[in-house]
Amino acid sequence: MSKDLINKILITLGFIFLYRVLAYVPVPGVNIDVVKEFFDSNANNALGLVNMFSGNAISRLSIISLGIMPYITASIIMELLAATFPALGKMKKERDGMQKYMQIIRYATIVITLIQAVGVSMGLNSLTGKAGQSAITIDMDTFVAVSAISMLTGTMLLMWIGEQITQKGIGNGISLIIFAGIVSAIPHAIGGTVELVNNGQMNFLTVIAILVIILATVGAIIYVELGERRVPVSYSRKVMMQSQNKRVMNYIPIKVNLSGVIPAIFASAILMFPATILHGSQNKILLAIADFLSPTSYTFNVLMFLLVVFFAYFYASITFNAKDISENLKKQGGFIPGIRPGEGTAEFLNETAGRLTLWGALYLGAISTVPWLLVKSMGVPFYFGGVAVLIVVQVAIDTMRKIEAQQYMNKYDTLSAVGL
């Protein structure tokens, strides 16, 4: 392993460590015991899901309580707008335009963060502990201002950490932050499960069944994520091994899941957005809506499935550009055997990618919901749900691929330096 790769891994681990430290920095003026007591009693609803994605930071009401979700929500809005308005889509493709595009996302993140922070702060005003103690220890107006600024600072720090990991470390910074948050919550979930077994509230056979479900889910994710359709490509004019007449065969890899883990993250972000506001209300109608959208409800999982399928198609259409691939093939003198170059190639690739995306979208939707359906009657914390497992496994695979790519690149640079 090269020194450069080791440095990138250490930088990534350093920023993840900083993220975990920030999770223990509380917002000023909060009674943490009351907040923790509230989240312990709401572990199996939408607030529990929000807490999981934040790495239990929200149950401590840390400055990063809102996590990276405001940034993801802003990104979703911009992606949809870029697909709707051609001018914005063109801006995204240009180098200078991309900087403006990212700047708009940052501004939108600030607005969304402030809205959520004020909603959380006002919701805490009516929160009291079992002994009647208040969750807020300072003046309410002062607390709303202080907490909003603190949470905004925390979210901006997370956004910066994510960008630094992407630029200077290994892997996608935003995905790794979510990955670290979920993984950090697993020991607590395992401890809770062990406690249920010790108290006789959960049968040991149930634990074995859960392990089987988890292993089956992980196996299915690895199997599909590594699956791809290899479209053969022939380069008739390419010269290899000093042979002018040699035809070199290659292929275009098209993954079954072209969109990766993004659809599950986007769907979760949208469904969790109301949770930070609705559960803080005392209005019966709003609380009923919150219960209706609870992760333990069938409604939530039906919506999760539909949103995941939608974003799978949406994101695949962005990441896979058949027209660009066909044009590049034509310029390089390559073609797909039996397929006319140019528009014919683009049409063939679109049809192939469309069929794969259908199965990839159904797979993502099933992984995001089916494991939960299997463990629903077992009384298990949904840290073991499909979305969490999908994100953890997918991000791990993607990070390992980038480490391997970096190793190959370092070997290539070494060979080039010695003139081989």
Secondary structure as UniProt FT lines:
FT   HELIX           3..22
FT   TURN            23..24
FT   TURN            28..29
FT   HELIX           32..40
FT   TURN            41..44
FT   HELIX           46..53
FT   TURN            54..57
FT   HELIX           58..60
FT   TURN            63..68
FT   HELIX           69..84
FT   HELIX           86..93
FT   HELIX           95..124
FT   TURN            125..126
FT   TURN            130..131
FT   HELIX           140..168
FT   HELIX           173..198
FT   TURN            199..200
FT   HELIX           204..225
FT   STRAND          228..235
FT   TURN            236..237
FT   TURN            241..242
FT   TURN            244..245
FT   STRAND          248..255
FT   TURN            258..261
FT   HELIX           262..272
FT   TURN            273..274
FT   HELIX           275..278
FT   TURN            279..280
FT   HELIX           284..292
FT   TURN            295..296
FT   HELIX           298..319
FT   HELIX           322..331
FT   TURN            332..333
FT   STRAND          334..335
FT   TURN            337..338
FT   TURN            341..342
FT   HELIX           343..375
FT   HELIX           376..378
FT   HELIX           382..384
FT   HELIX           386..417
FT   TURN            418..419
//
